Amino acid sequence: MKVYGHPFSTCTRKVLTTLAEKGHEAQFVMVDLTKGEHKAPQYVAKHPFGVIPFFEDDGFTMYESRAIIRYLDAKLPGEKLTPSDLPSLGRMEQWLSVEQSYFSPSSMAIIMETFFKPMMGGGKPDMDKVNKGRDGTAKTLDVVDRALMSQAYLAGDRFSLADISWMPYLQYLSATPHGTLITERPHVKSWWQRLSTRPSWKKVNG
C-alpha cells in the first residue's frame, strides 16, 4: 500500500490515523504542496483533481479520504471501525456527512486564516472569513455537544470512522485562538480529550 499526501493535510491525517488504528503500515509518498507537486502533470495523471491524498493498493487506486478510510477498514484485519448494527452505522454515516458538509468548511475558514496564513507569511487574518467560520463552527458543535450528552462517540459508545474524520479539524482548531469553540462545550471537550489521547493519533502527530 502507498499513501500519497502531506503530513499537515487534514485528509491525509484521516488515512494515516485509520491505518494506525488498524495496526498497519503503508508506504508514505510525500507530495509537497508548497512546491505545487499536487498540480504537477505526473501527479494529476494519478489524481485528476490535483489534491491529496491518493492511495494505491496492489494495482488498485483511489482518491477521496472518506472513501479510502472505508476501504481500509473493510480490507484490513483488526478491530472494526464501522459499526455492525444498523442504527450505529446510520449515525456514523450521518456524522461523516455533517463533517463534510458543515464542520470542515467552516472550521477550515478559521484554520486557514489564523493558523496556516500566519505560518506561511500571508499577513493578517481576514476577520470576515474568520467570523463567518466561527458562526458555522459554533452551530455545528452545538449540535455535536447535544448528541454527545448521551454517548461517548459520534456513532454511539464505540469509536468509529466518523470520529476519525473529525479529528484533524479539531486538532487544528484547538491550536488557534478559537479553540474555545471546543472547550466551551463540555461534551465536545471531553470527546476531544478521548480522541486526542488515542495511541493512533499520537502516532500520526508524533
JOHUNOR-V911715 format. One record per run of one state. SS is the DSSP state (A for helix, B for strand, O for the rest). FROM is the first residue (numbers start at 1). TO is the last residue. Records with the same first field share a line. If there is no record, write none. Layout:
SS->FROM-TO + FROM-TO
//
This chain:
O->1-1 + 6-9 + 22-26 + 31-32 + 36-36 + 40-40 + 45-53 + 58-59 + 64-64 + 76-85 + 120-126 + 148-152 + 154-155 + 157-160 + 175-179 + 184-185 + 197-198 + 205-206
B->2-5 + 27-30 + 54-57 + 60-63 + 153-153 + 156-156
A->10-21 + 33-35 + 37-39 + 41-44 + 65-75 + 86-119 + 127-147 + 161-174 + 180-183 + 186-196 + 199-204
//
